[in-house]
Amino acid sequence: MIRETSAGDGSPLRWFKSSYSDSSNSNECVEVATTLGTVHVRDSKNVEGTQLRFAPDTWVRFVPYVSEG
C-alpha cells in the first residue's frame, strides 16, 4: 500500500509498508518514505500522528539494530 503526504516542502511523500508486514495484523507495522536527504517513518495505524525523520546514514545504522529483536 502506498499513501502520499507532504514532505513539508510541498513535495509529496510516497509511503511504503515493509514486505515483511503481516497483513493479518496491521497493528504492528511502520511505513517509510524517502526523500533526497531524509528517511521518514510513521506508525501505519496512526498516519496523521508523529513522524520520525532520520538522516540516511543514521537509518542505515538503525535498521540492523531494530531487526535483531
C-alpha positions in Angstrom: 0.0 0.0 0.0 1.3 3.5 -0.9 0.0 6.7 0.6 1.1 10.2 -0.3 1.5 13.1 2.0 3.7 16.2 2.0 7.4 16.2 2.9 6.9 19.7 4.4 8.3 21.5 1.4 5.2 20.8 -0.7 6.6 17.7 -2.4 4.6 14.5 -1.9 5.9 11.6 0.1 5.3 8.0 -1.1 4.8 5.8 1.9 5.7 2.1 1.8 4.9 -0.7 4.2 7.5 -3.4 4.7 7.2 -6.5 2.5 7.6 -8.4 5.9 4.3 -6.8 7.2 1.8 -9.4 8.3 -1.5 -8.3 6.6 -3.5 -10.2 9.2 -2.1 -7.9 12.0 -1.9 -4.4 10.7 -1.3 -3.0 14.2 2.4 -3.9 14.1 3.7 -2.0 11.1 5.6 1.2 10.2 5.6 3.0 6.9 8.7 4.6 5.4 9.1 7.3 2.8 12.4 8.6 1.5 13.5 12.0 0.1 16.9 13.0 -1.0 18.2 13.8 2.5 15.7 12.2 4.8 14.0 8.9 5.7 10.5 9.5 7.1 9.0 6.9 9.4 5.4 6.7 10.8 3.1 4.3 12.5 0.8 2.7 9.9 -2.2 2.7 12.2 -1.8 6.4 13.0 -0.8 8.1 9.7 -1.7 11.6 11.0 0.4 11.1 14.1 4.1 11.9 14.8 6.7 11.1 12.2 10.3 10.3 12.8 12.9 11.7 10.4 16.3 10.2 10.0 19.4 11.1 8.0 20.0 8.3 5.5 23.3 7.3 7.2 21.6 7.1 10.6 18.7 5.0 9.1 21.3 2.6 7.7 22.8 2.1 11.2 19.3 1.9 12.9 17.7 -0.8 10.8 20.0 -3.7 11.7 19.6 -2.7 15.4 15.8 -3.0 15.4 15.7 -6.0 13.2 17.7 -8.1 15.8 14.6 -8.3 18.0 
